[in-house]
Amino acid sequence: MWYSRAQSLREKSGAMKLLPENIKVFYFASDSREPYVQIITVKDAKRRLSLCSSEGSEGSEAEEPEYQEEAGDALLPVLADHSQLLDDQHLERLAAHMPARTQGYPWQLVYSTAIHGSSLKTLYRNMSGLDSPVLLVIKDLHKQVFGAFSSDPFRVSKQCYGTGETFLFSFNPDFQAYRWSGENSYFVSGNLDSLQIGGGGGGFGLWLDADLYHGSSFSCPTFHNASLSTHEDFIVQDLEVWTVRN
């Protein structure tokens, strides 16, 4: 019986062995076969959970991790349009931090300063009617690339909006993602004069003016981030916003 097999995991003293953190023990039982114990790595367990919905397994009730822990396990985002700012290396790094609900769907360019000009009003207008996450990517005059993933499309609002899926990122010089700290919920706020992401400490994690020309990035409690650019105040050279179509 499975119980006797599980007993083999015990030491002679009768105490259960402490398994490494990357190991999980699964117990299986069904009417058609004898119950049994299987030991697999956590990485294998995540892969199995991702297949549960398609296989109709009872394990589909288990909660799948919200984020992939390794870039190699995440699906590389497919861009339906050409990007002047993102290459495959950028996408590979970002994919590991995007929520699972965005994976497997194409990303479309919803706003670009190269195409639509530099106007926050136009950015808001292009996103009207959207109900999907957006990826904001900026390249400044110092050739630094950084930005933000927002759980909600950018819009004018009197209050902050968004969820803990929102994060800041920078490729300066190495990739760094700054996820929600849990300290406050100042994810995104916007008006006709500026767009703000993160805050609460006297400065915004990322701030852009109405012309999408001047910007700033300071450490903020929302994400506990460092300045995303090499300079806290910067000039925007190019800016793109992408949205996932699911």
Salt bridges, closest charged atoms under 4 A:
GLU34 OE1 - ARG5 NH2 3.59
GLU69 OE2 - LYS46 NZ 2.91
GLU70 OE1 - LYS43 NZ 3.41
ASP73 OD1 - ARG47 NH2 3.59
ASP87 OD1 - HIS90 ND1 3.16
GLU165 OE1 - ARG101 NH2 2.65
GLU183 OE1 - HIS224 NE2 2.73
ASP209 OD2 - HIS214 ND1 3.42
